[in-house]
Amino acid sequence: MPPVVSTPHERTLAVAAWIVVCIVWGTTYLAIRVALESVPVALVGGLRFTAAGIILITALRLTGQPLPSPRSWGAIALSGFLLLVIGNGAVVWAEQYVASGLTAVMVAMVPFWNVVVEAIRPGGERPTMRTLLGLATGFAGIVVLVWPELFTYSGGNWFVAGVIALQLACAGWAVGTSFTKRNTVSPSPAATSAVQMLAAGLMFLTIASARGEWRDLAFTARSASAILYLVLFGSIVAFSAYVYALKHLPIATVSLYSYVNPLIAVVLGTVLLSEPFSSRTLMASVLVFAGIAVVRSASGQPGDTRRGARPEPGRGAA
């Protein structure tokens, strides 16, 4: 695909869109934590993604944009399961036991899992020594984080389970991204994302019904506002801004949002929810971010600096 030639005005709007992505996606972790105050885990995803999918599909149809061919719906639904049901669902579950800011730091480890998935895929790229060093550094950050909790026998065990669930979320996102790139055909990223969200939302609602979550659903002003925020801003506004930014800015520039999101999440969680952020958490976060930086530089992620390159559907695991 030839590069998109952007005007100065378009680039200015793209920078503004990137800022929106940084801020909004950094706040979704806080919104999830608030939604969980009275909305069960599967219903958080079910209500969010079903509504967002319906809104996006309606918008696409009203503007005359095509939806994916029915023949591709199966592959898109599977990618939605991997990216959103596993990727996002595990994040929501983990936030019952892990602070929202720390959750964002752990989710930032998706590049590690991208490397692992690529390494085990037939014909995939094998990691270099530099990549392995980055993986080891990031893993050391997780060890620093959970080591003391391994020797407690109360709530600490649930904290460790939450951290493990977050790594499952990252793995699901990495596998889903790899699968989507190689197995789905769609007229646009927005069309793919719309069908993914609707399919995942219906899966979440099925899980919620099987678990009897509807009887525990009790909206409060806070939780209802959080769900609405996740639908409108987390899943629609920010994604649209993400697609626009990718069209007019280098991918390497846009990808920096993944470093900004955790910082915003940590500040909001600490200030608004009084979440603890100890020196051990800070040390673990530094190790994780250092590992991410090494892995990205070693593997060239994101190595394609073209404007207008096809973006991944969806976003990080929150």
C-alpha positions in Angstrom: 0.0 0.0 0.0 1.5 3.4 -0.9 2.0 5.9 1.9 -0.9 8.3 2.7 0.2 11.9 2.0 -1.2 13.9 4.9 -1.8 17.7 5.0 -0.5 19.7 8.0 -4.1 20.1 9.2 -4.6 16.3 9.0 -1.4 15.7 10.9 -2.5 18.2 13.6 -5.8 16.4 13.9 -4.0 13.0 14.0 -1.9 14.2 17.0 -5.0 15.3 18.7 -6.5 11.9 18.0 -3.4 10.2 19.4 -3.8 12.3 22.6 -7.4 11.1 22.9 -6.2 7.5 22.6 -3.6 8.0 25.3 -6.1 9.6 27.7 -9.2 7.5 27.1 -7.6 4.1 26.9 -5.6 5.0 30.0 -8.9 5.7 31.9 -10.7 2.4 30.9 -9.0 0.5 33.7 -10.5 2.9 36.2 -13.9 2.6 34.5 -13.7 -1.2 34.6 -12.9 -1.1 38.4 -15.9 1.2 39.0 -18.3 -0.9 36.9 -17.3 -4.0 38.9 -18.8 -2.3 42.0 -22.2 -3.6 41.1 -22.0 -5.3 37.7 -20.8 -8.9 37.5 -17.7 -9.8 35.5 -19.2 -11.3 32.3 -21.9 -8.6 32.1 -19.3 -5.9 32.1 -18.0 -7.2 28.8 -21.4 -8.3 27.6 -23.1 -5.0 28.0 -20.1 -3.0 26.8 -19.3 -4.9 23.6 -22.8 -5.8 22.5 -23.8 -2.1 22.7 -20.6 -0.9 21.1 -20.9 -3.5 18.3 -24.5 -2.6 17.5 -23.7 1.2 17.5 -20.7 0.7 15.2 -22.5 -1.6 12.8 -25.5 0.8 12.6 -23.1 3.7 11.9 -21.4 1.8 9.2 -24.6 0.9 7.5 -26.0 4.5 7.7 -22.8 5.8 6.1 -22.9 3.2 3.3 -19.8 1.4 4.4 -19.8 -2.4 3.8 -19.6 -5.0 6.5 -17.4 -8.1 6.3 -18.7 -10.9 4.0 -20.7 -13.6 5.9 -18.1 -16.1 4.9 -15.6 -14.3 7.1 -17.9 -14.0 10.2 -16.6 -17.3 11.7 -13.0 -16.2 11.6 -13.9 -12.7 12.9 -16.0 -14.3 15.7 -13.1 -16.5 16.7 -10.7 -13.5 16.7 -13.3 -11.6 18.9 -13.2 -14.5 21.3 -9.4 -14.5 21.6 -9.0 -10.7 21.7 -12.0 -9.6 23.8 -13.5 -12.6 25.6 -10.1 -13.9 26.7 -8.0 -10.7 26.3 -10.5 -8.3 27.9 -12.5 -10.8 30.0 -9.4 -11.9 31.9 -8.5 -8.2 32.6 -12.0 -7.5 34.0 -11.8 -10.6 36.2 -8.3 -9.7 37.4 -9.4 -6.2 38.4 -11.4 -7.7 41.2 -8.1 -8.4 43.0 -5.4 -6.2 41.2 -5.3 -2.4 41.3 -6.4 -0.8 38.1 -3.1 1.1 37.6 -1.1 -2.1 38.2 -3.4 -3.9 35.8 -2.5 -1.5 33.1 1.2 -2.1 33.7 0.8 -5.8 33.4 -1.3 -5.5 30.2 1.5 -3.5 28.7 3.4 -6.8 28.5 1.5 -7.8 25.3 4.7 -7.2 23.2 6.3 -10.0 25.2 3.6 -12.4 24.3 3.7 -11.3 20.6 7.3 -12.4 20.6 6.4 -15.8 22.2 3.5 -16.4 19.7 5.7 -15.5 16.8 8.4 -17.8 18.0 6.2 -20.9 18.3 4.2 -20.3 15.1 5.4 -22.5 12.2 7.7 -20.4 10.1 7.7 -17.6 12.8 10.7 -15.5 13.8 12.9 -16.9 16.5 13.8 -14.5 19.3 17.3 -13.0 19.4 19.5 -12.9 22.5 18.5 -9.2 23.0 14.9 -10.2 22.8 15.4 -12.9 25.4 17.1 -10.4 27.6 14.1 -8.1 27.4 11.8 -11.0 28.2 13.9 -12.0 31.2 13.8 -8.4 32.4 10.1 -8.1 32.2 9.6 -11.5 33.8 11.8 -10.3 36.7 9.4 -7.4 37.2 6.5 -9.9 37.6 8.6 -11.9 40.1 9.4 -8.8 42.1 5.7 -8.0 42.1 4.2 -11.3 43.2 7.1 -13.0 45.2 6.0 -11.8 48.7 2.4 -12.7 47.9 3.3 -16.3 47.2 4.0 -16.8 50.9 0.7 -15.3 52.2 -2.4 -17.4 52.7 -5.2 -14.8 52.6 -6.0 -12.2 49.9 -2.5 -12.5 48.5 -3.3 -15.7 46.7 -6.1 -13.9 44.8 -3.7 -11.2 43.9 -1.3 -13.7 42.4 -4.3 -15.3 40.6 -5.1 -11.9 39.2 -1.6 -11.3 37.9 -1.7 -14.8 36.2 -5.0 -13.9 34.7 -3.5 -10.7 33.3 -0.8 -12.8 31.5 -3.5 -15.0 30.1 -5.2 -11.9 28.8 -2.0 -10.8 27.2 -1.5 -14.2 25.6 -5.1 -14.2 24.3 -4.6 -10.8 22.8 -1.3 -11.9 21.1 -2.8 -15.1 19.7 -5.9 -13.2 18.6 -3.9 -10.5 16.9 -1.8 -13.1 15.0 -4.9 -15.1 14.0 -6.7 -11.9 12.9 -3.9 -10.8 10.7 -3.7 -14.1 8.9 -7.3 -15.3 8.7 -9.7 -12.5 8.5 -10.7 -10.5 5.4 -12.6 -7.3 5.8 -13.3 -4.0 4.0 -11.9 -2.0 6.9 -10.6 -2.2 10.4 -13.7 -0.5 11.7 -15.9 -3.2 10.1 -13.8 -6.0 11.5 -13.9 -4.4 15.0 -17.7 -3.9 14.9 -18.4 -7.5 14.1 -15.7 -8.6 16.7 -17.3 -6.5 19.4 -20.9 -7.7 18.7 -19.8 -11.4 18.5 -17.7 -11.1 21.8 -20.6 -9.2 23.5 -23.0 -12.0 22.7 -20.5 -14.5 24.0 -20.1 -12.6 27.2 -23.9 -12.4 27.6 -24.1 -16.2 27.1 -21.5 -16.7 29.8 -23.3 -14.3 32.1 -26.6 -16.1 31.6 -25.0 -19.5 32.2 -23.4 -18.2 35.4 -26.7 -16.6 36.6 -25.1 -13.1 36.7 -28.4 -11.3 35.8 -29.8 -11.8 39.2 -26.8 -10.1 40.7 -26.9 -7.1 38.3 -27.7 -3.9 40.2 -26.8 -0.6 38.5 -25.7 2.4 40.5 -25.1 5.8 39.2 -21.4 5.1 39.3 -21.4 1.7 37.6 -24.0 2.7 35.0 -21.8 5.7 34.1 -18.7 3.5 33.9 -20.4 1.1 31.5 -21.7 3.9 29.3 -18.2 5.4 29.3 -16.6 2.1 28.3 -19.1 1.8 25.4 -19.0 5.3 24.0 -15.5 6.4 24.8 -13.4 3.2 25.4 -14.9 1.2 22.5 -16.1 3.8 19.9 -14.5 7.2 20.3 -11.0 6.0 21.1 -11.0 3.3 18.5 -12.1 5.8 15.8 -9.3 8.2 17.0 -6.8 5.3 16.9 -7.7 4.4 13.3 -7.4 8.1 12.2 -4.0 8.5 14.0 -2.7 5.4 12.3 -3.7 6.8 8.9 -1.8 10.0 9.3 1.1 9.3 11.7 3.9 6.7 11.7 2.9 3.5 13.4 6.0 3.8 15.7 4.6 7.1 16.9 1.1 5.9 17.5 2.3 2.8 19.4 3.7 5.0 22.1 0.2 5.1 23.6 0.9 1.8 25.2 3.5 3.5 27.4 1.3 6.4 28.3 -1.8 4.4 29.2 -0.4 2.7 32.3 1.0 6.0 33.6 -2.5 7.6 33.4 -4.1 4.5 34.9 -1.7 4.4 37.8 -2.3 8.1 38.6 -6.1 7.9 38.4 -6.2 4.7 40.5 -4.0 6.2 43.2 -5.8 9.6 43.2 -9.4 8.6 42.7 -9.6 5.1 44.2 -6.8 5.4 46.8 -5.1 2.3 45.3 -1.7 1.5 46.9 1.4 2.1 44.8 4.4 0.9 46.9 8.2 1.1 46.1 8.0 -2.6 45.2 5.3 -1.9 42.7 7.4 1.0 41.3 10.4 -1.3 40.9 8.4 -4.0 39.2 6.9 -1.4 36.8 10.3 -0.1 35.9 11.5 -3.6 35.1 8.4 -4.4 33.0 8.8 -1.2 31.0 12.5 -1.7 30.6 11.8 -5.2 29.3 9.2 -3.9 26.9 11.6 -1.3 25.5 14.3 -3.9 24.9 11.9 -6.3 23.2 10.4 -3.7 21.0 13.8 -2.4 19.9 15.2 -5.9 19.4 12.2 -7.1 17.3 11.5 -3.9 15.5 8.1 -3.5 17.0 6.6 -1.6 15.6 9.0 -1.9 12.7 6.7 -0.5 10.0 6.8 3.3 10.2 4.6 3.8 7.1 1.5 5.9 7.4 -1.7 4.3 6.3 -0.5 0.8 7.1 -3.4 -1.5 8.0 -4.0 -1.2 11.8 -4.8 -4.1 14.0 -8.4 -4.5 14.9 -9.4 -3.5 18.4 -6.7 -2.5 20.8 -4.9 -3.6 24.0 -6.5 -6.0 26.4 -8.6 -3.4 28.2 
